[in-house]
Amino acid sequence: MSYEKKVDSNLEVSQVEEEEDLFDYAYEQAGSIPGTLKIEKDAELPKIVLIDYNSDRADRLGDLTPEACAKHLDTDSVSWVDVKGLGSENILQRLGKVFNLHPLVLEDVVNVPQRPKVEDYPQQLVIITQMVVPKPSGTGFWLEQVSLVVGKNYLLTVQEKPEKDCFLPVRRRIKYKKGTIRNMGTDYLAYALWDAIIDGFFPVLEIYGEKIEDLEDEVIFNPNDQSLAKVYQIKRELLALRRAIWPQRNALNTLIRDGSKVIDPEILVFLRDCYDHTVQIIDIIETYRELASSLTDIYLSAISNKMNEVMKLLTVISSIFIPLTFIAGIYGMNFNTSVSPWNMPELDWYWGYPLCWILMLATAASLIYFFWRRGWFENFSKIPK
């Protein structure tokens, strides 16, 4: 499952459905057989890559069958079997037989998305996580499930999409023998992969931090019809990130507290570092969510301020023209000066018309000067056109 950030308020139906899927966990119909696999129609065929390594060598084998991986599971080296794609029930069932996966484990691995969790079995440790990968364009992120099955001498990873993940640094450390990963077991490899998944949240959050800063400037200085839609979209995306990382903190806490037969106690120290990173990520997400929520109030305040400035301008214009309309209305009345000299004697003046204009212009100028002295014209330049 992939997700791309949309800033257009007019979302298409397919895009809305994609967003709804982002917030729904997988579930089966009532009464379905336990272990039933649900294969998506658009899922890609699985590609199996095996990296077999020890302190002396590191071999990579691609395009394998599940049966071809069996001979590597009981060796003294560490065998990392990476499965990318969930588009073949036959291959996945064969994979479950080779690795002796419980039907419920295979169901959790295949039926995505599942809530991140840790389940300890007698010979295996199953870790369900959510991985985020920022898009190269910087306009969004992919969100997909990654499942890790940790055995004595092997580690099975199952991903939804074959074209993207955040495991490249780990592969390079294995290939070029950087650090201690080549001298450690599968439990350390599982830690390294989980640590890469958790650290993958930081680049995504950095992008959203910059977007929120830009959106703050837009909401304050130039709010428009799409500003509120952008705020709402960011809030939904941050909620998706929160739902992806929050259960992983609980899963890490459970594993650190209870331990596992396939995890060496020394590795738990490294997992505590992962736990600290998840707490830091959650704090950042909560901060960004509060900022995004405050942007809604800022937007409404900015719109209200703009409306007040418009009303102030209209009030000033009305205040200037009201006395002018009064003067024009007085001189627009019907008078007969032959009956009484009090019947508007100015109508018979030679300079009556120019004097009337001078009176009105002087009145308007006096009012403009009065409003200017009161500071009513300061923010008129910010009124939207």
Secondary structure, 3 states (H helix, E strand, C coil): CCCCCCCCCCCCHHHHHHHHHHCCCCCCCCCCCCCCCCCCCCCCCCEEEEEEECCCCEEEECCCCCHHHHHHCCCCCEEEEEEECCCCHHHHHHHHHHCCCCHHHHHHHHCCCCCCEEEECCCCEEEEEEEEEECCCCCCEEEEEEEEEECCCEEEEEECCCCCCCCHHHHHHHHCCCCCHHHCCHHHHHHHHHHHHHHCHHHHHHHHHHHHHHHHHHHHHCCCCCHHHHHHHHHHHHHHHHHHHHHHHHHHHHHHHHCCCCCCHHHHHHHHHHHHHHHHHHHHHHHHHHHHHHHHHHHHHHHHHHHHHHHHHHHHHHHHHHHHHHHHHHHCCCCCCCCCCCCCHHHHCCCHHHHHHHHHHHHHHHHHHHHHHCCCCCCHHHCCC
